[in-house]
């Protein structure tokens, strides 16, 4: 492999222009960024932070479209919901146990609806578009509920399932007919069947490591699980029966807490973008586990939020940082360049008049 900066690299270099979102610095988050999500169209990104705000930015223009204020608590997680034209909708889970639906109107206004108020902090929130259901994990409890009907109290048929220990990660499976949770103390992945709003254990997969964060690819073919040993294990779920270990990605440092690692699949099950308690996010090729790109934020920050989107033409990755640096950054390139085995991707950004922010991306493939 040639060294970055060699003559061969220069011939294959493609300059990118990653940029902060929104482009206006006065609108940036003022505290740690907890989560970022790109809409299904690939046009918008929502970011939530400990400053009690959700920012909706246009990925094409970089313009801030909506600023949603949550007055009661920090927002830990968010998901885009099925769009009801002409409105955009998203759901958030907060530290005070509230789950809120936000309907964004074309005129710039929004309607806020409290769906559920729970007694514990919302740790994980997932949405399945096929069933229009939400998966909520809070403490040791797991719950499935429709995204449409506000619940003043948890009815009997919505009683959450007690997993008897803190849940590390949660995700939908099999087009919303199943879900999974990771249980760190038990060293296990538990697969559950969903019948309406009732959860029943289908199988328990024992592991040789301690699992935390979990994610499922958009094509539902792969499951990713981050362990405290510094490894991200990707499991083949195509058969839908027994998860077969597909590839093990070494992230190079231990994952002490669930927030120590976050990752998202790119281009179906082909690539993985991972962030954590370091100033870089890394893109891995899941055919062999190689690191093929490194996305640098400013020194001294952690990347605790990543998301990705792709179509036939473009790959878009958005990262969010914390620990003294509160940036949301878009990294974008044509899909042909991203998939090329010989292209070196390079880029650097310094917003006008703001020397305190720099971000670069470099990638080198054989």
Secondary structure, DSSP 4 states (H G I P E B T S, - for coil): -PPTTSHHHHHHEEEE--EESSSSGGGS-SS-EEEEEE-TTSSEEEEEETTSEEEEEETTT--EEEEEE-SSS-EEEEEEPPPBTTBEEEEEEETTSEEEEEEE-TTS-EEEEEEEE-SS---EEEEETTTTEEEEEETTEEEEEESSS--SS--GGGPPEE-SS-EEEEEEEGGGTEEEEEETTTTEEEEEEEETTEEEEEEEEE-SS-EEEEEE-TTSSEEEEEETTSEEEEEE-TTSSSPEEEEEEE-SS---SGGGEEEEEETTTTEEEEEESSSEEEEEETTTTEEEEEEE--TT-EEEEEEEEE-SSEEEEEEEEESS---EEEEEEEHHHHH-SSPEEEEEE--TT-TT--EEEEE---
